[in-house]
């Protein structure tokens, strides 16, 4: 079985790999218009890219297979896994890494805009649905929220 590892960094470091995954998943598979995929948040977000391989110091030998970003406002976005790697635990791996990272930064909560078909996946991490369903780029979405630090009442 392949080994996966995650690299965390700035857009300037991970742009090529993250762009390739997002282009394939969102623009090609889901027909999201290119102008809706790219935004100014990439430059100020922390990015996560999962690689298939065990040569962590030689990224050229490993294939980028999943990506996500963590925004300054505690939003997780652009979670994407290449089709051939879905249902292999890769999405779970990247989400666990993001949640762990947010906890080490002492963030109080995380939020995301889930495609409706992925609600159960995010619920498995403790995210809860907030609000009503809406369309984003023609795809049904719903906001979800995860409290990391319990507020004292």
C-alpha positions in Angstrom: 0.0 0.0 0.0 1.2 3.5 -0.8 2.1 5.9 2.0 0.6 9.3 2.1 2.2 12.4 3.6 0.9 16.0 3.9 2.8 19.2 3.2 1.5 22.4 4.8 2.6 25.8 3.5 1.9 29.0 1.7 0.3 29.3 -1.7 3.7 30.4 -3.1 5.1 27.0 -2.0 2.2 24.7 -2.9 0.5 26.5 -5.7 1.4 24.2 -8.6 0.3 21.0 -6.9 -2.9 22.5 -5.3 -3.9 24.2 -8.6 -3.5 21.0 -10.5 -5.9 19.1 -8.1 -8.4 21.9 -7.9 -8.4 22.3 -11.7 -9.1 18.6 -12.2 -11.8 18.3 -9.4 -13.6 21.6 -9.5 -13.2 23.0 -13.0 -13.1 19.8 -15.1 -15.2 17.3 -13.0 -17.7 19.7 -11.5 -17.8 22.3 -14.2 -17.1 25.3 -11.9 -16.1 28.3 -14.0 -12.4 29.1 -13.8 -13.0 32.6 -12.6 -15.0 31.3 -9.6 -12.3 28.9 -8.5 -9.4 31.3 -8.0 -9.6 34.1 -5.5 -7.5 36.4 -3.4 -7.9 34.1 -0.4 -5.3 31.6 -1.8 -2.5 34.1 -1.2 -3.4 34.6 2.5 -4.5 31.0 3.4 -2.5 28.1 4.8 -2.6 25.3 2.2 -2.4 21.5 2.7 -1.5 19.1 0.0 -1.5 15.3 0.3 1.1 13.3 -1.7 1.1 9.6 -2.6 4.6 8.4 -1.9 7.1 8.1 0.8 9.9 10.4 -0.4 8.9 13.5 1.6 12.1 15.4 0.7 11.6 14.7 -3.1 8.2 16.0 -4.0 8.9 15.6 -7.7 8.8 11.8 -7.2 5.4 11.9 -5.5 2.0 12.6 -6.9 -0.2 15.4 -5.4 -3.6 13.8 -4.7 -5.6 16.1 -2.4 -5.6 19.6 -1.3 -7.5 22.0 1.0 -6.9 25.5 2.5 -7.5 27.0 5.9 -8.4 30.7 5.8 -7.6 33.4 8.4 -11.3 33.5 9.4 -11.3 29.8 10.4 -12.9 28.6 7.2 -11.8 25.4 5.6 -12.2 25.5 1.8 -11.4 24.0 -1.5 -11.2 20.5 -0.1 -10.5 18.3 -3.2 -9.3 14.7 -3.7 -8.5 13.2 -7.1 -11.2 10.8 -8.2 -8.9 7.7 -8.2 -8.0 8.4 -4.5 -11.6 8.9 -3.2 -12.8 6.3 -0.6 -9.2 5.5 0.4 -9.1 7.7 3.5 -7.2 10.6 1.9 -10.0 13.1 2.6 -10.1 11.9 6.2 -6.3 12.3 6.5 -6.3 15.9 5.2 -9.3 16.9 7.4 -7.6 15.4 10.5 -4.5 17.4 9.7 -6.4 20.7 9.4 -8.3 20.2 12.6 -5.2 19.3 14.5 -3.4 22.3 13.1 -6.3 24.6 14.1 -6.2 23.1 17.6 -2.5 23.8 17.9 -3.2 27.4 16.9 -5.9 27.5 19.5 -8.6 28.5 17.1 -12.0 28.4 18.8 -13.9 26.9 15.8 -13.8 25.8 12.2 -16.4 26.4 9.6 -16.9 25.3 6.0 -19.3 25.3 3.1 -20.1 21.7 2.4 -21.4 20.3 -0.8 -24.6 18.6 0.3 -23.5 15.2 -0.7 -20.5 15.5 1.7 -22.5 16.4 4.9 -22.1 12.9 6.5 -18.3 13.0 5.8 -17.9 16.3 7.7 -20.3 15.2 10.4 -18.0 12.3 11.1 -15.5 14.9 12.4 -18.1 16.6 14.6 -19.2 19.4 12.2 -22.8 20.4 12.6 -25.1 21.8 9.9 -25.9 25.5 10.3 -28.5 27.3 8.3 -30.3 26.5 5.1 -29.1 24.9 1.9 -28.0 27.2 -0.9 -26.5 27.1 -4.4 -22.8 27.9 -4.9 -21.7 27.7 -8.6 -24.9 25.8 -9.3 -24.0 23.1 -6.7 -26.1 22.6 -3.5 -24.1 23.6 -0.4 -24.7 24.0 3.3 -22.7 25.7 6.0 -21.2 23.6 8.8 -19.5 24.5 12.0 -17.1 22.7 14.5 -16.5 24.1 17.9 -12.9 23.4 19.0 -12.8 25.2 22.3 -15.9 25.0 24.3 -17.1 28.4 25.4 -17.8 28.8 29.1 -21.3 30.1 29.9 
